[in-house]
Amino acid sequence: MTEQIRHKPGSRLQRPREIVIVCPALRSNVNLSRMVRLCGCAGIRKIITNGNGKLDPKIARDGVEEVEIVRKRTLAPVLKQLKSDGFCIVGLEQTDDSHNLFEYQYPRKCALVIGHERDGISPDQLAQVDDCIEIPVYGLPYSYNVVTATTMAVYEYCRQFPEG
């Protein structure tokens, strides 16, 4: 019987990922810490937030060293700047015009805007979004936890651009 290797090193990306995560102040430091860990695992190097949440290094793990957290006072000007820098602004939100995550073709260079745990994406931010994607929900409640949903959206982006 062959010995199984646990926790093998991550795959090397051929190029840096061209996706940033933009999220509001999250209510839970656990959610922020899990978001940092997700980004570290996916090779995403930047989270832009307007929150002052504290990271729990036991949850974020090595993501603490791998992911830059940029804190801004408000996010609407950030989205405007990202758009002028050539990023497509993609909101993870249930709207009348949202695309099904599993049918959506991500642009390589995108800013994934995550909504607040309770309130979703604010109206001023939603007005700046180029596309919205949503994850199908088949029961109650009507939406996933913010980090669970972000994980699914990021995984789909990584599946579409496995080399980075």
N, C-alpha and C positions, 0 to 999 in steps of 0.2 A: 504494500500500500504506500502511495506517495504522501510525503509530508506536505501539509497545506501551509502556505505562507500567509501570515496575518499582517494587515496594515502595510501592504507593499507601498513603495513610494508612488506619488502621483505621476500621471503622464505629463510629459513636457509639451508645452504649447509651441507650435511653430512660429507664432506671432502673438503679440499681446492682444487680449480681448478688447474690443472696441465698444464695450457696454459699461455704463455707470448706473448705479442704483440711486434714485432720488426718493427720499422718504421723509415724511413729516416726523415731528417729535412723537415717538412711540410711547404709549402709556407704560409699557413694561420694559424694564432693563433686561429681562430675560429675552424678550423679542429682539431688542437691539443686539444683544450678544449672539443670539442664534443667527441673525442676519449677517453679522460679521463672519461667523463661522462658515455660513453658506457661501459668502463671497470668496473667502479664502479657498475653499474647496473647489470652486468653479473657476478660479483664476481671474476673478474680477477684483480690480485693485482700488476702486474708489466707491464710497458711499457719501452722498451729499445729504445732509439733514439740517433741520433747524432746531433740533432738540439738544438738550444738555444731558441726555441719559448717560448713565455710567455703565461701563462694560464689566461683565463678570468674566474674568480670564479663565475660570474653570469651564464656562460654557463656550466662550468664543475660541478658546484654545489657541492654536497657532495663527488663527486669523488676526489676532491682535497685532502681530508683527507684519502680516502680509497686506492688510487692508488699511488704506488711508481714510479716515473719517473727516470730512470737511463740514464744518458747522457754519451755517449762514443764518442771518436774522430771519429772512423770509425766502421762500423758494420760487415765487413767481419770476423775479429777476434772474434767478439761476437758470430757469427753463428758457428764458429769452436768450441768454448768453449761449447756452448749449445749442440752441437752434441756429444761432448765427455762426457757431463753430462747426456746423454741418451734421449735428446729431438729429436723428429722427426721434421725436418725443412720443413714447409709447406708454399709455396708461394701462395699468392693471385694474380694471373697473368694470362693473356691470352697467352698461348703458344701452339705450335703444339701438345704437350703431356699433356696439362691440362686435369684434370678430372672435370666433371660437379659437381658443389657443391652439388647438390641434390642427387647424386649417390655416393658420396665419404664417406668412413668410416674414420673418424678422429682417429688417435691414441690418447689415453688419454693424454699422455705427449707430447705436441708439442709447437713449437714456430711458430706462425703465422706471416710470413713476409709480410708486406704491402709495396706496391710500392709508389713511389713519385707521386704526383698528375698529373704531365705532362709526366714524363719519365718512370714510372713503376719501377720494380725492376732492379737494376743495374746488368750488366753482371757478375761482381765478386760475387755478392750475389746470383744471379740466378744459378751460377755454384755450389753452396753449398746446394741448395734446394733438398730435397728428393722427394717431390711431389709438383705439382702445381694444384691448383683448380681455376676454373673460374665460374663466374655467367653468365648464358645465358642472352644475350641481344637481344631484338626483334625489335629494331629500332635504330634511331640515337639519340645521339652520340653512339659510339661503347662501351662505358664503363660508369659505375656509378661513382658518386662522391666517393672519397677515403673513407670517413667515412660511407657513405651509404653502400658501398660494404663491408667494414669491419663489419658493423652491421649485414648484412645478413650472413656473414661467421661465426661470433661469435655466432649468434643466432642458427645456425645449429649445431655448436659444443655443445652449451648448451642443445639443444634438444636431442642430442645423449647421453649426460652425465648430466642428470638433477640433479643428487645428488651431483655433484661436480667433 
